[in-house]
Amino acid sequence: MTDMTPPNIKQLKLVTGEELLAEILEEDETDLIVKNTIKLVESISDDGYKYYSFRNFMIYQDDPESVILLKVDKIVSVALPIQPLLRQYNLALIELEKDAIERSDAECRDIDKEGIDTEDGNSDIDTNIIPLFH
C-alpha cells in the first residue's frame, strides 16, 4: 500500500538570504533532512519587471531520491507556501527531473565512448563514494 500522506513542503529562508522550497523528510533540534530542494531566484528583466525562477539548490542533487541535510541554525524563517507557489514548485520539479535525465543520458553516452579509469586502473564507478559526516 502506498503512503497517501501529502508531502511536507516548506518555504525556508536561510541566513545567507537564499530562499528554498523543500520537502521535509525528518527534523530534530539540529538538522532537517530534505529532498526535492529548489532555490527561488529573483531576477529583473531588461524592461524592469521583477520575476522569480527556480534553480537547483545544490549541483547534481536534482535526482528525486537525493536528500540534503540542512542545519537548523542556518534557517532564519519557515513558512507554508501558498497554493500558486506549490503548483509552480511541482511543475519546476518535473522540468528539473527531465533535465537531470537528459544530462545523465548524455553523460552515460560520454562514459560509454571514453570509459572511466581510476588510479588503480579499475573502472568501477562505485569507487566514487563519499561518506556522510554528521
N, C-alpha and C positions, 0 to 999 in steps of 0.2 A: 504494500500500500504506500502511495506517495504522500509526503507531508504536504498538507494543504495550507499550512500557515504562511501568510504573506511575508515576504522578506522585510527585514527591519532596516529600512533605508533612512539614513540621516544625512543632514547637511552639516558639515563641520567647518569651522573657521580655525585655522592653525595660527600659532604665534608668528609665523613667517608672513602672514597675510593671505596665504593660499586658502582657497575655499574648495571643499571637496564634497562630492556625493559618494556615499559608500554603503554597502550592505554590511551591517554589523553582525558578525557571527558569534563572538564572545567578548565579554568585557570583565575586567576586575579593577582593583584600585589603581593599578599602574599601567595597564595595557588594554588596547582594543585590537581585536583581530577582525580584519575587514576583507572583503573581496569586491570585485566589480567597482573599484575605486577610480573615479574620474575627477579631474580638476576643472573648475569653471574658470574660464579665461575672459577677462574684459578687454574689449578692443574698441577702437574708434575708427569708423570708416573715413575715407577720403573726404566725404561731404559732411563730416562732423557728427554722424549718428553713432551713439554708443550701442554695442551689441555684445552678446556673450556667446561663447562657444565652449565645447568640451574637448579636453585633451587627456591623454593617459597621465595618471599621476606619477607613475614610475615607468621608465622604459622597459620593455619586454615583460611587463606584468599585466598584459591585456588579455591573457587567457582567462576564461570564466572560472577556472579552478584555482588560479593563483590567489594566494592570500598574503596580506601585508599586516605587519604588526605596527601599530601606531602607539606612541607613548601618550598616556592621558595628560601628562603635564605640559604637552605641546599643543593641546587643544584649548582654544580660548572660549569657544561657544559651540553649542549644538542646537539644531532646530529640526523640526519636521518639515520636509519640503512640501510645497503646495502642489496640487494635482497637475497643473500645466508643466511644472518643472519635472515631476515624476514621469510624465509622458515623454518629455524630451530626453530625459535620462535613459529611459528604456529604448528609445529609438537610437540614441548615441551608442549604447552598449551593443546593439545589433550591428551598427556600422563598424564599430571598433573590432568586433569579433570577425566580421568579414575581412577587414584589413589585415588582421592577425593571421587568418587562414591563408590569404593571398601571399603575405610575406613569408610565412612558414613554407608554403609550397615552393616559392621561388628559392628560398634558402636550401631546401631539400634538393632541388634540381642542381644548385651550385655544388652542394656536397657530393652528389652523385657524379658530377663531372670531375671535381677536383680531389675528392676523398678527404679524410681527416687523419692527420698524423699527430701523435703526441710525442713527447720527449723520448719515451721508451720504444717508439715505433709502433705502438699499439693504436689501432684506430677505433677503440671502444669509446663511444660518446659518453658513457657513464662516468668516465674519469673527470668530468667537468661538474662535480658536485661540490657545493659549498655548504658547510654545516651552519645551522642556525644557532647563533649565540643569543641567549636570553638571560 
